C-alpha cells in the first residue's frame, strides 16, 4: 500500500515558520491502529487524514499519541493540499469532523476556517498553574483547554513550564496569553499530555482565547500572534457561536508512505 504524504507549514506564508502538519489523503479509512502508527512515525504535532464524502471530506487529526476532536493548523494544511494539489477549482471545502461540519473558504492563498467557539469560564486554578509555569496568572479560565492570563507579553514569552506539572493540569492542555504592543493579544499553548510539549500555532486554542479577548478588548476582529519559537499570525473574527480563523500556508514536501 502506498499513501500520499504532504507536509505543510500552516499559519505562515514561509516554510520553516508556522506549525507543520502532515496531511494524508485516503480513498477509504484504514484501521485506527495504523493511523496511530503513521502519526507517531511522522512525529509532528498533528497528522491529518481525510476521505472523500458526498458533501466534501471526512477529516480526522492525530497527535503522535492521541486523536483530537479539533485542530486548526492541520485543517488549514489539509485545505491547502486540496486547493493546490487535488482540486485547484476549490473555493469552499466542507469537512465532517468530531466537532461537526467545518467550512474552509479558499481565497488566493488565504484560508478562513469556520470553527465552533469555545468561550472559557472563570476557573480557580491560579495556584496550580503558578506551580506549573513559575508565574502567577492574573486569572485562570477553563473551556476545552485551561487558559491563564498573564500580565504582559514578556511574561508569556519568558515562561519555562514544568511539563510534567502542565500535563497533570485539568483540561486539554494549557494556554497562556496576554495583551501585546504589536497585536491584539499573544498566546502560547502547551500540550504535553498528548505528546506536544509546546505547539507552534494552535487554532483550537484561539477558539478559547478569542471570546475572552473580544469581551476584554471590545472588538470582534483581532490579530493574534502565537509566540512560539516558530511563531504564527492569525486573523480572527468572533461571530458569537463561531470563530473565523484566517491564515496562509506553505507546502514543504510531498512524498509517499510505503506500507508493504
C-alpha positions in Angstrom: 0.0 0.0 0.0 1.2 3.5 -0.9 -0.3 6.6 0.8 0.5 10.2 -0.4 2.1 12.4 2.2 2.2 16.2 2.3 3.9 18.3 4.9 2.5 21.9 5.1 3.6 24.8 7.3 0.3 26.5 8.4 -0.5 30.0 9.6 2.5 31.3 7.7 3.4 32.0 4.1 7.0 30.8 4.6 8.5 27.3 5.1 10.2 26.8 8.5 7.7 29.0 10.2 4.1 28.5 11.5 3.0 25.0 12.5 4.0 22.0 10.4 1.3 19.3 9.8 1.3 16.1 7.9 -1.6 15.5 5.5 -2.5 12.1 4.2 -5.4 11.7 1.6 -7.0 8.3 1.8 -9.5 6.6 -0.5 -11.1 4.9 2.5 -10.4 4.7 6.2 -7.6 2.5 7.4 -7.7 0.7 10.8 -7.2 3.1 13.7 -4.1 1.4 15.0 -2.4 2.0 11.6 -3.5 5.7 11.7 -1.9 6.0 15.2 1.3 4.4 13.9 1.6 6.7 10.9 1.0 9.8 13.1 3.6 8.5 15.6 6.1 7.9 12.8 5.5 11.4 11.3 6.1 12.8 14.8 4.6 16.2 14.1 2.1 17.9 16.4 -0.7 16.7 14.1 -1.2 14.4 11.2 -4.5 14.9 9.3 -6.2 12.0 7.4 -9.2 12.6 5.1 -11.5 10.6 3.0 -13.9 12.0 0.3 -17.6 12.1 1.1 -20.7 13.2 -0.9 -20.6 16.6 0.7 -16.8 17.1 0.9 -14.4 15.2 3.1 -14.3 13.4 6.4 -11.3 14.7 8.4 -9.5 13.3 11.5 -6.5 14.6 13.4 -3.9 12.7 15.3 -1.0 13.8 17.6 1.9 11.3 18.0 -0.2 9.7 20.8 -3.8 10.8 20.6 -6.7 11.5 18.3 -8.1 15.0 18.9 -11.5 16.5 18.4 -10.5 19.8 16.8 -7.3 21.1 15.1 -6.9 24.4 13.3 -3.5 24.2 11.7 -3.9 20.7 10.3 -7.3 21.7 8.9 -5.8 24.7 7.2 -2.9 22.5 5.9 -5.5 20.0 4.5 -7.4 22.7 2.8 -4.1 23.9 1.3 -3.3 20.5 -0.1 -6.8 20.1 -1.6 -6.9 23.6 -3.1 -3.3 23.5 -4.5 -2.7 19.8 -5.3 -6.0 17.9 -5.7 -8.8 20.3 -6.7 -7.5 23.7 -7.9 -11.0 24.9 -8.5 -12.0 24.6 -4.9 -13.2 27.8 -3.2 -15.1 26.3 -0.3 -14.4 23.0 1.4 -16.6 21.2 3.8 -15.1 18.8 6.4 -17.1 16.4 8.5 -15.3 16.1 11.9 -15.6 15.2 15.5 -16.5 18.9 16.1 -19.3 18.9 13.4 -19.1 20.3 9.9 -16.2 22.7 9.4 -16.2 25.1 6.4 -13.0 26.4 4.9 -13.1 29.3 2.4 -10.1 29.5 0.0 -9.2 32.9 -1.3 -5.9 33.4 -3.2 -3.7 31.5 -0.8 -5.5 32.6 2.3 -7.8 30.2 4.1 -10.6 31.1 6.5 -11.7 28.3 9.0 -15.2 28.5 10.4 -14.9 26.8 13.8 -17.1 26.4 16.8 -16.5 29.0 19.6 -15.5 27.5 23.0 -15.7 30.5 25.4 -14.0 29.9 28.7 -15.4 30.4 32.2 -13.6 31.5 35.3 -11.9 28.5 36.9 -9.9 28.7 40.1 -6.6 27.1 39.2 -4.2 30.0 39.9 -2.1 28.2 42.4 -1.6 25.0 40.4 -0.9 26.9 37.2 1.6 29.1 39.0 3.3 26.0 40.3 3.4 24.6 36.7 4.8 27.7 34.9 6.6 29.6 37.7 4.5 32.8 37.1 1.4 33.9 38.9 -1.5 34.5 36.5 -3.9 37.4 36.8 -6.7 34.9 36.4 -7.4 31.4 35.1 -10.3 30.1 32.9 -11.4 26.8 31.5 -13.2 25.6 28.4 -11.9 22.6 26.5 -8.5 23.9 27.4 -7.2 25.6 30.6 -6.2 29.3 30.0 -4.1 31.5 32.1 -4.0 35.3 31.6 -0.6 36.8 32.4 0.5 40.4 33.0 2.2 41.1 29.7 3.8 39.7 26.6 7.3 39.5 28.2 5.8 37.3 30.9 4.2 35.0 28.3 7.5 34.8 26.3 9.6 34.1 29.5 7.6 31.1 30.8 9.6 27.9 31.0 7.0 25.4 32.1 7.4 22.2 34.1 5.9 19.9 31.5 5.1 17.1 34.0 3.1 19.5 36.1 1.4 21.0 33.0 0.4 17.5 31.9 -1.3 17.0 35.2 -3.5 20.1 34.9 -7.2 19.7 34.1 -8.4 20.2 30.6 -6.8 19.7 27.1 -3.5 21.4 27.7 -2.7 25.0 28.9 -2.9 28.3 27.0 -1.1 31.3 28.4 -2.0 34.7 27.0 -1.7 38.4 27.4 -2.2 41.7 25.6 0.5 42.8 23.2 2.0 46.1 21.9 2.0 44.9 18.2 -1.0 42.6 18.2 -4.4 42.4 19.9 -3.1 39.6 22.0 -0.4 36.9 22.1 -0.6 33.3 23.3 1.4 30.1 23.8 0.0 26.6 24.1 1.4 23.5 25.9 0.0 20.0 25.4 2.5 17.5 26.9 -0.4 15.3 27.9 -0.9 14.4 24.2 2.7 14.4 23.1 3.1 18.1 22.3 5.3 19.9 24.8 4.7 23.3 23.0 2.6 23.6 19.9 3.9 26.3 17.4 0.4 27.6 16.4 -2.8 26.2 17.7 -6.2 27.1 16.1 -8.1 25.2 18.7 -6.5 27.4 21.4 -7.8 30.6 19.8 -11.4 29.4 19.8 -11.0 29.6 23.6 -8.9 32.8 23.7 -10.9 34.9 21.2 -14.2 35.1 23.2 -12.2 36.2 26.2 -10.3 38.9 24.3 -13.4 40.0 22.4 -15.1 40.8 25.8 -11.9 42.4 27.3 -10.9 44.5 24.3 -14.4 45.3 23.0 -13.7 44.2 19.4 -14.7 41.2 17.4 -12.0 41.3 14.8 -8.5 40.8 16.1 -4.9 39.9 15.1 -3.2 37.4 17.3 0.3 36.0 17.4 1.3 32.7 18.9 4.8 33.5 20.2 6.4 30.1 20.0 9.9 29.6 18.5 8.5 29.2 15.0 5.6 31.7 15.5 2.5 32.3 13.6 -0.1 35.0 13.0 -3.9 34.6 12.9 -6.6 36.9 11.7 -9.6 36.2 14.0 -13.3 37.2 13.9 -15.5 36.3 16.8 -19.0 35.8 15.4 -20.6 34.6 18.6 -21.1 30.9 18.4 -18.5 30.6 15.6 -14.9 31.8 15.3 -13.3 32.6 11.9 -9.6 32.0 11.8 -7.7 33.2 8.7 -4.1 32.3 7.7 -1.8 31.2 4.9 0.1 28.0 4.3 3.3 26.9 2.6 3.9 23.4 1.2 7.2 22.0 2.5 7.3 18.5 1.0 5.3 15.8 -0.8 6.1 12.2 -0.9 4.8 8.7 -0.4 4.3 6.4 2.6 5.1 2.8 1.8 3.3 0.1 3.7 4.2 -3.4 2.5 
